[in-house]
């Protein structure tokens, strides 16, 4: 069953949407690895137009591969939410701050911000529902989700199509280092060298860890020998 909506409610089939999400791919489209398997994200909040809380589902077609990638909800793409994970199909093994948590079908795992977490699928076709929010704070779209449409364009090397999505995301999250970093990447790929420096400098100032990434990021390869680039990443 595809996503359907009426004036008062919406219906979405996780099974159908999860397989479609895996076909679209996850993230920036790096070559698949055994850890990545065939992973996809179902944008439940976006597709059902939910505006009061964050909710997505994560699908992993391959047992043993990540269904929830390792993260702490405190990076430049993060919302800082508390998160509740529910295994709605298959099974998973979570690792939460080093503790291994067995999570068969029907298990709920609650994690606070700053807690390192990940989960591997225990069966082919595992689906984990993720619900998030910050206590006492009205929900708003996270920086990562605000730029979600960018990844498809990037994978397809449609850099002209990717840039407006990033600029729109930056309007929602002014000064966000991840969005600024990716704007700099796209400007570099488009050959707009003069447009790279300001967003790149702001990104590196806001999230200094990008200084470790940028010198190896092939998006900036044409600029690696430029003294301005070398000064920024020093």
Order of alpha helices (4+ residues) and beta strands (2+ residues): beta-beta-alpha-beta-alpha-beta-beta-beta-beta-beta-beta-beta-beta-alpha-alpha-alpha-alpha-alpha-alpha-alpha
